[in-house]
């Protein structure tokens, strides 16, 4: 199974879109401090997962992704352009 991980700049708006507009079920959120919430509400989340009839989707903030990938620095962060 391929599970896309989309980079987002506004997690609150992104969660609202996928949950409230598209209809996916928010299954888990992770705070910037790596605290997991099942399923969570998305407040201040750095990472979130969704489910819809067996399909999965992950969202991750730009800052969280930059923290995880050594190729990025404080001056060079990933951009969601073109995604």
HELIX and SHEET records of a PDB file:
HELIX    1   1 UNK A   11  UNK A   16  1                                   6    
HELIX    2   2 UNK A   17  UNK A   22  3                                   6    
HELIX    3   3 UNK A   62  UNK A   68  1                                   7    
SHEET    1   A 5 UNK A   4  UNK A   8  0                                        
SHEET    2   A 5 UNK A  55  UNK A  61  1                                        
SHEET    3   A 5 UNK A  45  UNK A  52 -1                                        
SHEET    4   A 5 UNK A  25  UNK A  31 -1                                        
SHEET    5   A 5 UNK A  36  UNK A  37 -1                                        
END                                                                             
